[in-house]
Structure formats: structure tokens, C-alpha cells
């Protein structure tokens, strides 16, 4: 009896001291070129929030659309994802409205076949860009944004297939964000791809942490932590550490900019908070 009582007391003590879990979408790191940065931002947000959450990958590997569905259904399999915002996502889930990417998810350059590195040599505006076909995942918001601007888009449901399709000339270019493209190019050197050097495609958007509507306390903790990180400058410092070299190499200032509208951008996007967004030339 005493032995059983001791075990019960030990179990209660462990339960009381266990760190609360956050289940993240389990994915291969190769499927998210800024995985390490997002993990670092999450750790920073938890630390600055004063809470003791413990991130843990979900038991099963899943694509983004599956993870979002699990969160909508409150299955308990996934509590948090980082992804591009949209009106639909903010209606169905809880957004933490601090742009983790400082807006650069909407700043795009093209991956192309090396043999076609001059593809955009005569592209000076949206009308010129419409002559070419982009490649995207079928469930990415970018697909709807590009199509709404009159651009042709080929899609697939396999991320890695996009690089092989591009190499096989199944479409003309794969628009990638400034914070993704260098790693993706490096990870697919065997396909003889190149980063198109002259054009920047830009539309307003943000990558947020999204949380299940059944976890409002988690959303509030992350909001508090990120706001503190922004105020201290630690989020901006983490961003610069991760991406300043890449941004210089990609010559943002020297590119011709093609502005696109974003029909998916929620009205609550904090575009008026300058400290949250990347500005070319900032230190």
C-alpha cells in the first residue's frame, strides 16, 4: 500500500512539474528552408513570454494543409504552425500578428534553369511577366495570389517535385522568397538551376504563428513574447543574423520590382508598424 501511495505521489509531482507541450507539424527540415530560424524565433518567444512551453513535433509527418485541418478540427495532434496569413486562416485559427519573416515571404525572386538564366531580361512589368508560367504547391496561398494577378501557375502536391519539374522545363520559373531561395538553390545543385538575377516580385504578406482556437492562452503567450522581443530588438537581431548576408548577395536594390496585389491580405495586418517590417538598407 505504501509503495502504491509513493508511486501516486511521484506521478502527481511529475505531472505538476512537467512543462506544457506545444505540438508542431512534423516535417522534414528539407521541406522548410527556414526551419531552424523559425524554431529559434519560437524559442525566443517562449523565453520572452515567461512561460515554460515545450515544443514537440507531432507523431506523424504531414503536409501543411493537413496540419491546418487538424488544428481547425481541434484534434490535439497539432497546436501551432508557421505559415503565410490569409483572411480564411485568420477566420478559422488564432493568428499571432507579428510577421516572423518581417514581410520577406512576399519578396520573391525566381529559380530558373541555368540555361535560361536570362529569362527575365525583357521583363519590366506585370504584363511582361504574364508570358511565363510559375510553379507552386497547390495549397500555398501564393498560388491564389499569382493567379489573381493574371499569372500562369502550374501546381503539384509534392514540394520536391517542383524542383524536378522546373529542371525538366515543365514550367518557366519557381518564385521563392528572399529568405528561402539561397538554401533551396544550394540543396538542389544537382539539377543545374540558377537564381534569376534581375527581377524582384513583391506583394504584401506576413508569416505568422497560427494557433488552434482552443489554445488562446498559447496565442497570448506568443504575442506577449514576440512583442517583448521586438521592443528589445532581439527578434530583429535574430533575423539579421540569419539573413543579412543572403539579402546582400541577392542585390535587392539593383533589381526591377514588379508589385502584385494580395487579395488574401487581412485588413488587420499591422502594415502601419514600421518596426515589424524589413526595409532595404536597414542596419
Residue pairs with C-beta under 8 A, 6 or more apart in sequence:
19 52
19 53
19 54
20 51
20 52
20 53
20 54
21 53
21 54
21 55
21 56
21 79
22 53
22 54
22 55
22 56
22 79
22 80
22 218
23 56
23 57
23 58
23 76
23 77
23 78
23 79
23 80
24 55
24 56
24 57
24 58
24 78
24 79
24 80
24 81
25 57
25 58
25 62
25 64
25 67
25 78
25 81
26 57
26 58
26 59
26 60
26 61
26 62
27 35
27 61
27 62
27 63
28 61
29 35
29 36
30 160
30 187
31 159
31 160
32 38
33 179
33 180
33 183
33 184
33 187
34 101
34 179
34 180
34 183
34 242
37 179
37 238
37 239
37 242
37 243
38 82
38 100
39 55
40 238
40 242
41 100
41 226
41 235
41 238
42 55
42 80
42 82
42 209
42 222
43 55
44 225
44 226
44 229
44 234
44 235
44 238
45 209
45 221
45 222
45 225
45 226
45 229
46 52
46 53
46 55
46 221
46 222
46 225
47 225
48 224
48 225
48 226
48 228
48 229
48 232
48 234
49 221
49 222
49 224
49 225
49 228
50 224
50 225
51 221
51 225
53 218
53 221
55 80
58 67
58 70
58 77
58 78
59 77
60 77
62 70
62 78
63 139
63 157
64 81
64 83
64 139
64 140
65 139
67 78
67 81
68 81
68 83
68 89
68 92
68 93
68 210
70 77
70 78
71 78
71 79
71 81
71 93
71 210
71 211
71 212
72 92
72 93
72 212
74 212
74 213
74 214
78 212
79 211
79 212
79 215
79 218
80 209
80 210
80 211
80 212
80 215
80 218
80 222
81 209
81 210
82 100
82 207
82 208
82 209
82 210
83 89
83 207
83 208
83 210
84 105
84 140
84 141
84 142
84 205
84 206
84 207
85 95
85 97
85 141
85 205
85 206
85 207
85 208
85 264
85 265
85 266
85 269
86 141
86 264
86 265
86 266
87 264
87 265
87 266
88 264
89 95
89 210
90 266
90 268
92 213
93 210
93 211
93 212
93 213
94 210
94 211
94 212
94 213
94 215
94 216
94 219
95 208
95 209
95 210
95 219
95 266
96 208
96 209
96 210
96 211
96 219
96 222
96 223
96 226
97 206
97 208
97 223
97 268
97 269
97 270
98 208
98 209
98 223
98 226
98 227
98 230
98 235
98 276
99 206
99 207
99 208
99 270
99 276
99 277
100 206
100 207
100 208
100 209
101 177
101 179
101 206
101 207
102 236
102 239
102 276
102 277
102 278
103 204
103 205
103 206
103 276
103 277
103 278
104 177
104 178
104 179
104 243
104 278
105 177
105 179
105 205
105 206
105 207
106 177
106 202
106 203
106 204
106 205
106 206
106 262
107 177
107 178
107 200
107 201
107 202
107 252
107 278
108 175
108 176
108 177
108 178
108 200
108 201
108 202
108 203
109 175
109 176
109 178
109 181
109 195
109 196
109 199
109 200
109 201
109 250
109 255
110 119
110 120
110 134
110 173
110 174
110 175
110 176
110 195
110 196
110 199
110 201
111 163
111 166
111 173
111 174
111 175
111 176
111 181
111 184
111 185
111 193
111 194
111 195
111 196
112 119
112 166
112 172
112 173
112 174
112 193
112 194
112 195
112 196
113 166
113 167
113 169
113 192
113 193
113 194
114 192
114 193
114 194
115 192
116 172
117 194
117 196
117 197
119 132
119 172
119 173
119 196
120 128
120 129
120 132
120 173
120 196
120 198
120 199
121 198
122 128
123 129
123 132
123 198
123 199
123 256
123 258
124 256
125 258
126 149
126 150
126 151
126 258
126 259
126 260
129 151
129 199
129 201
129 258
130 150
130 151
130 152
132 152
132 172
132 173
133 152
133 153
133 154
133 171
133 172
133 173
134 146
134 151
134 152
134 153
134 154
134 171
134 172
134 173
134 174
134 175
135 153
135 154
135 155
135 156
135 162
135 165
135 166
135 170
135 171
135 173
135 174
136 142
136 143
136 146
136 153
136 154
136 155
136 162
136 174
136 175
137 143
137 155
137 156
137 157
137 159
137 162
138 155
138 156
138 157
139 157
141 205
141 264
142 175
143 153
143 155
144 263
144 264
145 203
145 205
145 260
145 261
145 262
145 263
145 264
146 153
146 175
146 260
147 153
148 261
148 263
149 203
149 260
149 261
154 165
154 170
154 171
156 162
156 165
162 174
163 174
163 184
163 188
163 191
163 193
164 191
165 171
166 173
166 174
166 191
166 193
167 191
167 192
167 193
173 196
175 201
176 184
178 243
178 246
178 247
178 250
178 252
179 242
179 243
179 246
181 195
181 250
182 195
182 246
182 249
182 250
185 193
185 194
185 195
195 250
197 251
197 255
198 255
198 256
199 255
199 256
199 257
199 258
200 252
200 255
200 256
200 257
200 258
201 258
201 260
202 257
202 258
202 259
202 260
203 259
203 260
203 261
203 262
204 262
204 265
204 269
204 271
205 262
205 264
205 265
206 269
209 219
209 222
209 226
211 218
211 219
211 222
226 235
229 235
229 238
230 236
230 275
230 276
236 275
239 278
247 280
252 280
253 280
253 281
270 276
271 277
